[in-house]
Amino acid sequence: MTPVELSRTVLHAVRRAVDAGELAVAVLPERVVVAPPGPGGCGDYATNVALQLARPAGQPAPRVAELLRTRLLRTDGISDVVVTGPGFLNISLDGDADGRLVRDILRAGPRYGHSDTLAGQAPEFHAAHDARAVVLMDAVARVLRSQGARPRLTCAGPPEDAWVRILGIPSDIPVGTGTRSDTLRPVPAPADPTPLGRDAARWALLHPAPHDRPHLGPGHDAAHLAQRETNPLFRVRYAHARTRALLRNAADLGFTAEPGPVAPHGDVLPLLADHPRVLAATAAHRAPDRLARHLVAVADALAPLLPSVLPLGDEKPSAAHRARLALAEAAGTVLAGGLTLLGIDAPEHL
């Protein structure tokens, strides 16, 4: 069961409780957010939906949580549900949840985390005639499309040729006034980003939050191009390239990836499980920096795992090696999909 499927399962339990007269809620939430448990939590995923429903239902949050817990325990694929704190639902999935998550990611490929949550919506966006504003609008539109929306874009002036050629901005963005649009107003870049090339320039403009000033110009540009650990874009792309190299090397050794339990795995699996929520939040807040920071976290969490993926010396490939290879492949898939949504290349060799 993927996080998206679990979200729908919890929402279905809410609807059944309302239909049965156990909850009197006039307006149901459109979606339920599930994420890895926080401090004090347990299980595979947690949700605060009971706290959200308590006030409109006129019941204490723990009571709402117990109602939903009873229904969720009858659902195939869920082994346990524990109520913690003021009313958080902590959900454990049957069997090998880690292996299922990895299989779900590999099955979905770079589209893991994509959904139809925003299907039918056509938000309008307007950007000033400014390189950062237009790149931000393009990235926001990409993420919104991944969630099913069909955004409409306008710009205060026709995109510059260099923005199209180098930054990957669509050449057909209409010129408009943005009268009825959501106008994106990031802090402008202090220098021309195009000398960095497409990938480094887009990262330099998107990695900082829109209200933060990008570090560009003399004294900064070299850092965006440096192939070392101090450059977060390099860490993300290098982690992806290493996962692809491991797959090639494993094939040379005669074994392939097979999802299964991986211990220890650090924070990699929780971060991969959180990817759909990050995409939804990025779309909701019009903030590609959230996705960029998430990719850095995935890459950094993956780094300690990679040296143990392949057998060492005369060691024969085992189920543990195959499971670690599958986890590495899944993480690389998430990194590639996220970079693509930011309009940045994910090379297989670096």
DAKAPE-V85322 format. One record per residue. N is the residue number from 1. RES is the residue in three letters. PSI is psi in radians with two decimals (NA if undefined). NEAR is the number of other ideal C-beta (glycine too) atoms within 10 Angstrom. D_CENTER is the distance of its C-alpha to the mean C-alpha in whole Angstrom. Layout:
N_RES_PSI_NEAR_D_CENTER + N_RES_PSI_NEAR_D_CENTER
//
This chain:
1_MET_2.09_22_17 + 2_THR_2.86_19_13 + 3_PRO_-0.66_24_12 + 4_VAL_-0.77_21_12 + 5_GLU_-0.69_12_16 + 6_LEU_-0.70_22_16 + 7_SER_-0.79_24_15 + 8_ARG_-0.63_16_18 + 9_THR_-0.78_19_20 + 10_VAL_-0.75_27_20 + 11_LEU_-0.65_17_21 + 12_HIS_-0.66_14_24 + 13_ALA_-0.67_24_25 + 14_VAL_-0.81_24_25 + 15_ARG_-0.69_13_27 + 16_ARG_-0.69_15_30 + 17_ALA_-0.65_20_30 + 18_VAL_-0.79_16_31 + 19_ASP_-0.56_9_33 + 20_ALA_-0.03_10_35 + 21_GLY_0.16_7_36 + 22_GLU_-0.48_17_34 + 23_LEU_2.28_23_32 + 24_ALA_1.56_11_34 + 25_VAL_2.13_19_31 + 26_ALA_-0.71_7_31 + 27_VAL_2.06_6_28 + 28_LEU_2.63_14_25 + 29_PRO_2.56_14_21 + 30_GLU_-0.54_8_19 + 31_ARG_2.79_16_17 + 32_VAL_2.23_22_16 + 33_VAL_2.18_18_13 + 34_VAL_2.48_28_13 + 35_ALA_2.87_18_12 + 36_PRO_2.50_18_13 + 37_PRO_2.53_21_17 + 38_GLY_-2.98_12_18 + 39_PRO_2.32_5_21 + 40_GLY_-0.12_10_24 + 41_GLY_-3.12_17_22 + 42_CYS_3.07_13_22 + 43_GLY_-2.87_19_21 + 44_ASP_-0.64_25_17 + 45_TYR_2.76_25_16 + 46_ALA_2.70_22_17 + 47_THR_2.59_23_17 + 48_ASN_0.40_19_20 + 49_VAL_-0.57_25_21 + 50_ALA_-0.63_27_24 + 51_LEU_-0.61_17_24 + 52_GLN_-0.60_18_23 + 53_LEU_-0.27_25_26 + 54_ALA_-0.90_20_29 + 55_ARG_-0.90_11_30 + 56_PRO_-0.47_15_30 + 57_ALA_-0.23_21_32 + 58_GLY_0.52_11_34 + 59_GLN_2.69_19_34 + 60_PRO_2.55_13_32 + 61_ALA_-0.72_21_29 + 62_PRO_-0.60_18_30 + 63_ARG_-0.75_15_32 + 64_VAL_-0.75_28_29 + 65_ALA_-0.70_29_27 + 66_GLU_-0.66_16_30 + 67_LEU_-0.81_21_31 + 68_LEU_-0.63_25_27 + 69_ARG_-0.80_19_27 + 70_THR_-0.72_13_30 + 71_ARG_-0.70_18_29 + 72_LEU_-0.56_20_26 + 73_LEU_-0.31_13_28 + 74_ARG_0.03_9_30 + 75_THR_2.32_16_26 + 76_ASP_2.40_7_26 + 77_GLY_-0.21_14_24 + 78_ILE_2.14_21_24 + 79_SER_-0.50_13_26 + 80_ASP_2.63_15_26 + 81_VAL_2.18_21_25 + 82_VAL_2.35_16_26 + 83_VAL_2.20_18_26 + 84_THR_2.81_17_26 + 85_GLY_-2.46_16_27 + 86_PRO_-0.06_13_27 + 87_GLY_0.45_21_26 + 88_PHE_2.41_22_22 + 89_LEU_2.09_28_22 + 90_ASN_2.07_22_21 + 91_ILE_2.25_28_21 + 92_SER_2.36_15_21 + 93_LEU_2.71_18_21 + 94_ASP_2.54_14_24 + 95_GLY_-2.46_9_25 + 96_ASP_1.44_14_22 + 97_ALA_-0.65_20_19 + 98_ASP_-0.81_23_17 + 99_GLY_-0.67_17_19 + 100_ARG_-0.73_17_18 + 101_LEU_-0.81_23_14 + 102_VAL_-0.75_27_15 + 103_ARG_-0.70_17_17 + 104_ASP_-0.72_19_14 + 105_ILE_-0.79_26_12 + 106_LEU_-0.58_16_15 + 107_ARG_-0.72_10_16 + 108_ALA_-0.46_18_13 + 109_GLY_-2.64_11_13 + 110_PRO_-0.21_19_11 + 111_ARG_0.11_12_10 + 112_TYR_2.26_23_9 + 113_GLY_-0.23_27_6 + 114_HIS_2.62_19_9 + 115_SER_3.08_18_12 + 116_ASP_0.42_10_15 + 117_THR_-0.65_19_15 + 118_LEU_0.31_21_16 + 119_ALA_2.40_10_18 + 120_GLY_-0.19_8_22 + 121_GLN_2.47_13_20 + 122_ALA_1.20_10_21 + 123_PRO_2.57_17_21 + 124_GLU_2.34_15_23 + 125_PHE_2.53_23_22 + 126_HIS_2.41_21_25 + 127_ALA_2.52_29_24 + 128_ALA_2.85_18_27 + 129_HIS_1.26_14_29 + 130_ASP_2.41_19_27 + 131_ALA_-0.80_26_25 + 132_ARG_-0.72_28_22 + 133_ALA_-0.71_24_22 + 134_VAL_-0.70_27_22 + 135_VAL_-0.73_28_19 + 136_LEU_-0.79_24_17 + 137_MET_-0.72_27_18 + 138_ASP_-0.76_24_17 + 139_ALA_-0.73_25_14 + 140_VAL_-0.74_25_13 + 141_ALA_-0.69_21_15 + 142_ARG_-0.79_18_13 + 143_VAL_-0.70_27_10 + 144_LEU_-0.70_23_12 + 145_ARG_-0.59_15_14 + 146_SER_-0.32_24_11 + 147_GLN_0.19_20_11 + 148_GLY_-0.12_15_15 + 149_ALA_2.84_19_17 + 150_ARG_1.39_13_19 + 151_PRO_2.64_20_19 + 152_ARG_2.28_15_23 + 153_LEU_2.49_22_23 + 154_THR_2.77_19_26 + 155_CYS_2.65_23_27 + 156_ALA_-0.29_16_30 + 157_GLY_2.84_12_32 + 158_PRO_2.42_14_31 + 159_PRO_2.41_20_29 + 160_GLU_2.62_16_30 + 161_ASP_-0.71_10_31 + 162_ALA_-0.57_14_29 + 163_TRP_-0.64_24_26 + 164_VAL_-0.86_16_26 + 165_ARG_-0.75_12_27 + 166_ILE_-0.75_19_26 + 167_LEU_-0.12_24_22 + 168_GLY_0.42_17_22 + 169_ILE_2.38_24_22 + 170_PRO_2.42_14_24 + 171_SER_-0.19_10_27 + 172_ASP_0.39_9_28 + 173_ILE_2.13_21_26 + 174_PRO_2.62_9_29 + 175_VAL_2.32_11_31 + 176_GLY_-3.13_16_31 + 177_THR_-0.29_10_32 + 178_GLY_0.47_17_29 + 179_THR_-0.75_9_31 + 180_ARG_0.29_10_29 + 181_SER_2.84_18_26 + 182_ASP_1.79_13_23 + 183_THR_2.18_16_24 + 184_LEU_2.15_21_22 + 185_ARG_1.18_14_23 + 186_PRO_2.80_25_22 + 187_VAL_2.19_15_24 + 188_PRO_2.65_14_26 + 189_ALA_2.41_21_25 + 190_PRO_-0.17_13_29 + 191_ALA_2.88_17_29 + 192_ASP_2.12_15_29 + 193_PRO_-0.26_27_26 + 194_THR_-0.51_15_27 + 195_PRO_-0.32_14_29 + 196_LEU_-0.27_22_26 + 197_GLY_2.94_13_25 + 198_ARG_-0.95_18_22 + 199_ASP_-0.90_21_19 + 200_ALA_-0.63_20_20 + 201_ALA_-0.81_28_21 + 202_ARG_-0.73_29_18 + 203_TRP_-0.78_26_16 + 204_ALA_-0.54_24_19 + 205_LEU_-0.49_27_19 + 206_LEU_-0.49_25_15 + 207_HIS_-0.72_22_14 + 208_PRO_2.61_19_17 + 209_ALA_2.62_15_16 + 210_PRO_-0.50_20_18 + 211_HIS_-0.04_10_21 + 212_ASP_2.64_11_21 + 213_ARG_2.18_12_24 + 214_PRO_2.55_24_22 + 215_HIS_1.74_16_24 + 216_LEU_2.75_21_26 + 217_GLY_-3.09_13_30 + 218_PRO_2.34_7_32 + 219_GLY_-0.24_8_31 + 220_HIS_-0.61_14_28 + 221_ASP_-0.66_19_27 + 222_ALA_-0.59_10_28 + 223_ALA_-0.58_15_25 + 224_HIS_-0.35_22_23 + 225_LEU_-0.18_15_24 + 226_ALA_2.37_13_25 + 227_GLN_1.27_10_24 + 228_ARG_2.96_9_24 + 229_GLU_-0.33_11_22 + 230_THR_-0.21_8_22 + 231_ASN_1.91_18_20 + 232_PRO_-0.62_18_17 + 233_LEU_-0.72_25_16 + 234_PHE_-0.73_20_19 + 235_ARG_-0.72_19_17 + 236_VAL_-0.84_28_14 + 237_ARG_-0.61_24_16 + 238_TYR_-0.73_19_18 + 239_ALA_-0.75_23_16 + 240_HIS_-0.81_27_15 + 241_ALA_-0.64_17_19 + 242_ARG_-0.66_20_20 + 243_THR_-0.66_26_18 + 244_ARG_-0.66_18_20 + 245_ALA_-0.67_17_23 + 246_LEU_-0.68_19_23 + 247_LEU_-0.71_18_23 + 248_ARG_-0.75_10_26 + 249_ASN_-0.66_12_28 + 250_ALA_-0.68_22_27 + 251_ALA_-0.67_11_29 + 252_ASP_-0.53_8_32 + 253_LEU_-0.09_12_32 + 254_GLY_0.40_7_32 + 255_PHE_2.78_16_29 + 256_THR_3.00_13_26 + 257_ALA_2.50_22_23 + 258_GLU_1.91_14_23 + 259_PRO_2.48_22_20 + 260_GLY_-3.06_17_22 + 261_PRO_2.40_13_22 + 262_VAL_2.07_21_21 + 263_ALA_2.31_8_23 + 264_PRO_2.73_8_22 + 265_HIS_0.07_19_19 + 266_GLY_-2.35_14_18 + 267_ASP_0.11_15_14 + 268_VAL_-0.93_26_13 + 269_LEU_-0.80_20_13 + 270_PRO_-0.64_17_11 + 271_LEU_-0.68_21_8 + 272_LEU_-0.70_27_8 + 273_ALA_-0.50_22_9 + 274_ASP_-0.14_22_6 + 275_HIS_-0.79_24_3 + 276_PRO_-0.68_24_5 + 277_ARG_-0.67_18_6 + 278_VAL_-0.74_22_4 + 279_LEU_-0.74_25_4 + 280_ALA_-0.72_22_8 + 281_ALA_-0.66_16_9 + 282_THR_-0.74_27_8 + 283_ALA_-0.76_29_10 + 284_ALA_-0.67_14_13 + 285_HIS_0.03_13_13 + 286_ARG_0.82_20_14 + 287_ALA_1.45_20_12 + 288_PRO_-0.33_27_10 + 289_ASP_-0.52_21_11 + 290_ARG_-0.76_18_8 + 291_LEU_-0.74_26_6 + 292_ALA_-0.79_26_9 + 293_ARG_-0.62_16_10 + 294_HIS_-0.71_22_7 + 295_LEU_-0.68_32_8 + 296_VAL_-0.73_16_11 + 297_ALA_-0.72_18_11 + 298_VAL_-0.82_26_10 + 299_ALA_-0.76_27_13 + 300_ASP_-0.65_18_15 + 301_ALA_-0.50_19_15 + 302_LEU_-0.55_28_15 + 303_ALA_-0.79_16_18 + 304_PRO_-0.38_13_21 + 305_LEU_-0.59_18_20 + 306_LEU_-0.68_16_21 + 307_PRO_-0.32_9_25 + 308_SER_0.11_14_25 + 309_VAL_-0.77_23_24 + 310_LEU_2.63_19_27 + 311_PRO_2.61_15_31 + 312_LEU_2.41_8_33 + 313_GLY_-2.21_4_36 + 314_ASP_0.12_5_38 + 315_GLU_2.40_9_35 + 316_LYS_2.57_8_35 + 317_PRO_2.31_15_31 + 318_SER_3.10_11_31 + 319_ALA_-0.60_10_28 + 320_ALA_-0.71_15_26 + 321_HIS_-0.75_21_26 + 322_ARG_-0.66_18_25 + 323_ALA_-0.71_23_22 + 324_ARG_-0.65_23_21 + 325_LEU_-0.72_24_21 + 326_ALA_-0.71_24_19 + 327_LEU_-0.73_29_16 + 328_ALA_-0.74_28_16 + 329_GLU_-0.72_21_16 + 330_ALA_-0.75_26_13 + 331_ALA_-0.73_28_11 + 332_GLY_-0.62_26_13 + 333_THR_-0.75_23_11 + 334_VAL_-0.73_27_8 + 335_LEU_-0.76_26_9 + 336_ALA_-0.77_23_11 + 337_GLY_-0.71_23_9 + 338_GLY_-0.76_28_7 + 339_LEU_-0.71_24_10 + 340_THR_-0.71_15_12 + 341_LEU_-0.49_24_10 + 342_LEU_-0.05_26_11 + 343_GLY_0.45_20_15 + 344_ILE_2.45_23_15 + 345_ASP_2.57_13_17 + 346_ALA_1.50_22_16 + 347_PRO_2.58_13_19 + 348_GLU_-0.28_13_20 + 349_HIS_2.34_7_23 + 350_LEU_NA_14_23
//
